[in-house]
Amino acid sequence: MRLCAWYLYGEKHRGYALNPVANFHLQNGSVLWRINWMGDTSPRGIGASCGMMVNYRYFLEDTATNSAAYLGTKHIKASEQVLALVSQFQQNSKL
């Protein structure tokens, strides 16, 4: 879960999210909202993401601001759950 959070939040390509699905949603102003353990137990879900599923949440009143922040300053808006996982990854990582 921590590694997944870091991959979605911290791994970048030219400053933007490395994951193309994350990049799409973040460009459109979403919030990286939740990571669900075993959220997709289909064979494809297990093979592609070890069964993890990510929720992106759109707060309509904030989408323009979030999109502008992401495209302008490359800031990813994320929930407390995701940020806590990122913090745990950074504290325990040897990378």
Buried (B, 14 or more C-beta within 10 A) or exposed (E): BBBBBBBBBBEEEEEBBEBEEBBEBBBEBBBBBBBEEEBBEEEEBEEEBEBBBBBBEBEEEBBEEBBEBBEEEEEBBBBEBBBEBBEBBEEEEEE
